[in-house]
Amino acid sequence: MAQAKNQALLEILNPIIEKQGLLLWDLNIKKVGGQKTVEVLVDLPDHQNISMAQITEFTQLVNEALDDAAVDPVPGEYMLDIASPGMDRSLAEPWHFAWAKEDDLAVTVALFAAKDGQKQWTGQITDLNENGLSLQSDQEKLDVTFDEIAKAIVAVQF
């Protein structure tokens, strides 16, 4: 969950997110090839798509706020990467799945262990609760807990 990852960084980001009317989809701090990267994924609420102009404005405001911060919320050197979660966005939090269900989006889930001989399923979320979800594929219905899901994304369909 983004809240638990870096509270000091969230204290800087949240007022900007609120003022800009954005939705924080995810926040990750990771190290790739020796480079620390702070990845902030933002979008608009209510299934609207964020524009590049809105991302640019948000990035400028975040850069200014980080430069003005009395204490650096991410110690050491890092690269700031602010983007949209994209059409094939990752679904990691229970509210992400609720968001996909609201818009009746197809999702693909990869499981840690196969169910009915399959580790990957694509379908519509038909039921959702605090423990997991039901996914209706073309062939059958899959009931799965969140703990069984290794990865989930919105399935882009053309």
C-alpha positions as CSV (number, residue, x, y, z in Angstrom):
1,M,0.0,0.0,0.0
2,A,1.3,3.4,-0.9
3,Q,0.4,4.8,2.6
4,A,2.8,2.5,4.4
5,K,5.7,2.9,1.9
6,N,6.9,6.4,2.7
7,Q,4.8,8.6,5.0
8,A,7.2,11.6,4.8
9,L,6.9,11.6,1.0
10,L,3.2,11.2,1.1
11,E,2.9,14.2,3.4
12,I,4.5,16.3,0.6
13,L,2.5,14.6,-2.3
14,N,-1.0,14.4,-0.8
15,P,-1.7,18.1,-0.6
16,I,-0.6,18.6,-4.3
17,I,-2.6,15.5,-5.4
18,E,-5.7,16.9,-3.6
19,K,-5.3,20.4,-5.0
20,Q,-4.8,19.1,-8.5
21,G,-7.8,16.8,-8.2
22,L,-5.8,13.7,-8.9
23,L,-5.8,10.1,-7.8
24,L,-2.6,8.5,-6.4
25,W,-2.6,5.1,-8.1
26,D,0.7,3.9,-6.7
27,L,3.9,4.9,-5.1
28,N,7.1,2.8,-5.4
29,I,10.7,3.5,-4.3
30,K,12.9,1.0,-6.0
31,K,16.6,0.5,-6.9
32,V,17.3,-0.5,-10.5
33,G,20.9,-0.9,-11.6
34,G,22.2,1.1,-8.7
35,Q,19.9,4.0,-9.3
36,K,17.1,4.7,-6.8
37,T,13.9,5.7,-8.5
38,V,10.8,7.2,-6.9
39,E,7.8,6.2,-9.1
40,V,4.6,8.1,-8.6
41,L,1.6,7.0,-10.7
42,V,-1.3,9.4,-10.8
43,D,-4.6,9.6,-12.7
44,L,-7.9,11.4,-12.6
45,P,-10.8,10.0,-10.5
46,D,-14.0,8.6,-12.0
47,H,-12.3,6.7,-14.9
48,Q,-11.1,9.8,-16.7
49,N,-7.7,9.9,-18.4
50,I,-5.0,12.3,-17.2
51,S,-3.3,14.4,-19.8
52,M,0.4,15.0,-20.4
53,A,-0.2,18.7,-19.5
54,Q,-1.6,17.6,-16.1
55,I,1.3,15.3,-15.5
56,T,3.8,18.0,-16.4
57,E,2.1,20.5,-14.1
58,F,2.0,17.9,-11.2
59,T,5.7,17.1,-11.8
60,Q,6.7,20.7,-11.6
61,L,4.7,21.2,-8.3
62,V,6.2,18.0,-6.8
63,N,9.8,19.1,-7.8
64,E,9.3,22.5,-6.2
65,A,7.8,21.0,-3.0
66,L,10.7,18.5,-2.7
67,D,13.3,21.2,-3.3
68,D,11.6,23.3,-0.5
69,A,11.2,20.4,2.0
70,A,13.1,21.0,5.2
71,V,13.9,17.3,5.4
72,D,14.4,15.2,2.3
73,P,11.7,12.5,2.4
74,V,13.9,10.2,0.2
75,P,17.4,10.4,1.5
76,G,20.2,10.2,-1.0
77,E,20.2,10.7,-4.7
78,Y,17.1,9.4,-6.7
79,M,15.3,9.9,-10.0
80,L,11.7,11.1,-9.8
81,D,9.5,9.3,-12.3
82,I,5.9,10.6,-12.5
83,A,3.5,9.0,-14.9
84,S,0.0,7.7,-15.6
85,P,-0.6,4.1,-14.6
86,G,-1.6,3.5,-18.3
87,M,-4.3,1.4,-19.9
88,D,-2.8,-1.9,-18.7
89,R,-2.4,-0.6,-15.2
90,S,-1.3,-2.9,-12.4
91,L,-4.0,-3.9,-9.9
92,A,-2.4,-4.4,-6.5
93,E,-4.7,-2.9,-3.9
94,P,-8.3,-4.1,-3.2
95,W,-9.6,-0.6,-4.3
96,H,-7.8,-1.1,-7.6
97,F,-10.0,-4.2,-8.3
98,A,-13.1,-2.2,-7.2
99,W,-12.1,0.5,-9.7
100,A,-11.8,-2.1,-12.5
101,K,-15.1,-3.6,-11.5
102,E,-16.9,-0.2,-11.5
103,D,-16.0,0.3,-15.1
104,D,-16.6,-3.4,-16.0
105,L,-13.0,-3.8,-17.3
106,A,-11.6,-7.1,-18.1
107,V,-8.6,-8.1,-15.9
108,T,-5.9,-10.6,-16.2
109,V,-4.7,-12.3,-13.0
110,A,-1.6,-14.5,-12.7
111,L,-1.7,-16.8,-9.8
112,F,1.1,-18.2,-7.6
113,A,-0.3,-21.7,-8.0
114,A,-2.5,-23.0,-10.8
115,K,-6.2,-23.5,-10.4
116,D,-8.0,-25.9,-12.7
117,G,-4.7,-26.3,-14.5
118,Q,-4.2,-22.6,-15.2
119,K,-2.0,-20.0,-13.6
120,Q,-3.4,-17.1,-15.7
121,W,-7.0,-16.0,-16.1
122,T,-8.7,-13.2,-17.9
123,G,-12.3,-12.1,-17.3
124,Q,-14.7,-9.7,-15.7
125,I,-14.8,-9.2,-11.9
126,T,-18.3,-10.3,-10.9
127,D,-17.9,-10.3,-7.1
128,L,-15.5,-8.5,-4.8
129,N,-15.0,-8.6,-1.1
130,E,-12.2,-7.8,1.4
131,N,-10.6,-11.2,0.9
132,G,-10.7,-11.7,-2.9
133,L,-12.8,-11.7,-6.0
134,S,-14.7,-13.8,-8.5
135,L,-13.6,-13.6,-12.1
136,Q,-15.9,-14.7,-14.9
137,S,-13.9,-15.9,-18.0
138,D,-15.4,-17.2,-21.3
139,Q,-15.2,-20.7,-20.0
140,E,-15.8,-20.6,-16.2
141,K,-15.8,-18.7,-13.0
142,L,-12.7,-18.4,-10.8
143,D,-12.9,-17.6,-7.1
144,V,-9.6,-16.4,-5.8
145,T,-8.2,-14.6,-2.7
146,F,-5.9,-11.6,-3.0
147,D,-3.2,-13.7,-1.4
148,E,-3.3,-16.1,-4.3
149,I,-2.7,-13.4,-6.9
150,A,0.9,-12.9,-8.0
151,K,0.1,-10.1,-10.4
152,A,-3.0,-8.5,-11.9
153,I,-3.5,-6.0,-14.7
154,V,-6.3,-4.4,-16.7
155,A,-6.6,-6.5,-19.8
156,V,-6.3,-4.1,-22.8
157,Q,-8.8,-5.1,-25.4
158,F,-9.0,-3.7,-28.9
